[in-house]
Amino acid sequence: MHSIEIVLAMLLAVAASGFLVRVLPFSLPLPLVQIGLGAVISFSNRGVDLDPELFFLLFLPPLLFLDGWRIPKQGLFRDKGVILELALGLVVFTVLGAGFLIHWMIPAMPLPVAFALAAIISPTDPVAVSSIASRAPIPKRLLHILEGESLLNDASGLVCFQFAVAAMLTGTFSLATASVTFLWVALAGFACGIGVTYAVNILQRWIARHFGEEGGSSILVSLLIPFAAYVLAEVVHASGILAAVAAGITMSYVELSGRAGASVRIQRTAVWDMVQFTLNGIVFTLLGEQLPGILRNAMRSVDESGHLQPWWLAVYVGAISLGLMLLRFLWVWLSLRWSILKARARGETRASPNWRIIVATSLAGVRGAITLAGVLTLPLALTDGSPFPARDLAIFLAAAVIMVSLLVAAIALPRLLKNLHVPEESDEQHEEDLARKSAARAALVAVEGERQKLAATSHLVEDGELFTACAERVSQLYQRHVDRLGGEADIAPEQARRIEQVERQMRLAGLRAERAELFRLARERKISDEVSRKLVRNLDLLETRQR
């Protein structure tokens, strides 16, 4: 019963956070509101015993799967070099730099434990990055780089963490073994994600072709795919995190087949949006719920040691957070200098980005749930039965770094990037116009083909005239798109877009008036609830299409 109460309290906190963030008189990012509500929950119950492995299994696969599914693939592959540098090189650079810094500041923390702490706070969190990015005006290309980095750097950080813990337990470390293990963890994880997604979709396609398919079951299968990929990867001792990411990326390519029906896609999008909001909220609420207990354990550890004053904890947190930002800034700056030098060597001219972009990249390294869940897996004892050194302190420092990174990004990024002009990397409007024009031309061909097919099956002259009249009416809408986008009309492109905007505004006004009238008729019982729901749903779909 206690577990059910906790779950319901978490869900209520997530729902309330969506309202609180709008009611508060000052601007505050949604994750910080949810962390605060989680802290309130911790004082009203006896706490949640967070099992890190269960946490990884329940929350991370669907969130990482959805991020991989929706991340723009063109940007991901265009900037693959930069993303891999951040996801691999920066993690190792951070582990070494932050590890030595932590051990120098806290000599009582053995070097392997310092490296373990540095490793688990090195990867950025995709959930936290997405949450902060929703409120900060981060340029699109930079956002895609940050999202790609956060999706891929978890494996490198967790592998470094595992080997640092193993070195503490056994007293030995092998670089060759660590390298081979990392390759297996990464490659096998990607293979599991890709394989599971393709296998499930092939099976779905076969079942649908022979027996038909229920829309609800298709949506449910899409929810289960990330869990299947994660579990399979963990069974073969690969990265379940990368498996979930790879499954999402693969799903985006599978979707290009267009096999799913329109109603299924609409319903599935709504389901996944709800799942994303709920799980994101629970992740940060759980983080807030754990913080008071983590702080109490750290304070008790400091009191028992007798060597430190409690205020030194704040000094450690500030120094580690600042060190992480400086290491990230140094890596980004050196990587940028190297890219410019290589471009010049090839005879290319590449301008240096605005300094605010470099600083924003350094501050956007937000830590989150993966760091907290990972640090909680630190062993309780060494192989000889003695307590694991500085465990409570390491957990507190990791949790505090998460909070500081969220606060700094939430406060600094909007102000740093305000009124920043970034030139467009590609003409997005041109791509959209091209897509609309091509789709409209394909529709015109299809309408004419359907008219001819219907005319061939009927021998009545009246039917032929009916088919022609219907085809003309349907084709008029598509022909307008072709004329406007193709520049065949005597209207300037800017004026055409302005006309489209005004027409959209008028159509939305009409749709809202229709909906209000349907609700009025239903309230006055002039039409049934069934008719009202059917017609309102049609209007909702039309309004969604206009946006």
Secondary structure, 3 states (H helix, E strand, C coil): CHHHHHHHHHHHHHHHHHHHHHHCCCCCCHHHHHHHHHHHHHHCCCCCCCCHHHHHHHHHHHHHHHHHHHCCHHHHHHCHHHHHHHHHHHHHHHHHHHHHHHHHHCCCCCHHHHHHHHHHCCCCCHHHHHHHHCCCCCCHHHHHHHHHHHHHHHHHHHHHHHHHHHHHHHCCCCHHHHHHHHHHHHHHHHHHHHHHHHHHHHHHHHHHHHHCCCHHHHHHHHHHHHHHHHHHHHHCCCCHHHHHHHHHHHHHHHHCCCCCCHHHHHHHHHHHHHHHHHHHHHHHHHHHHHHHHHHHHHHHHHHHHCCCCCHHHHHHHHHHHHHHHHHHHHHHHHHHHHHHHHHHHCCCCCCCCCHHHHHHHHHCCCCCHHHHHHHCCCCCECCCCCECCCHHHHHHHHHHHHHHHHHHHHHHHHHHCCCCCCCCCCCHHHHHHHHHHHHHHHHHHHHHHHHHHHHHHCCCHHHHHHHHHHHHHHHHHHHHHHHHHHCCCCCCHHHHHHHHHHHHHHHHHHHHHHHHHHHHHHHCCCCCHHHHHHHHHHHHHHHHHHC
